[in-house]
Amino acid sequence: MSDVIEFSDAGFATDVLGSDTPVLVDFWAPWCGPCRMIAPMVEELAVENAGSVKVGKINIDDNPQTAQQFNVSSIPTMMVFKSGEVVASLVGVQPKHKLQELLDEAKG
């Protein structure tokens, strides 16, 4: 079973913005090659940060409202939320250590 949470427009406010812990959100779509390429890395981050950070993804085709709300114009876009605010954002394929650094900052 995957440790990566599937977020939706309907539950985003509760699951992400209302979270007590930092949340990494991967904005993606099934047709996006780079999105599929980083999926295993996102899974690893979810496993390695279990209990201290939520890691999830939101399909922008199925959930366009959230993508619009956060001005996502390119995918993959990774955003780190803390206390309901975006504290970091990266666009495109990124190295795992860079995302882990952002998560560590958000946890600290």
PyMOL commands that set and color helices and strands:
alter all, ss='L'
color gray80, all
select helices_A, chain A and resi 12-17+33-48+64-69+96-107
alter helices_A, ss='H'
color red, helices_A
select strands_A, chain A and resi 5-6+23-28+54-59+77-82+85-91
alter strands_A, ss='S'
color yellow, strands_A
deselect
rebuild
show_as cartoon
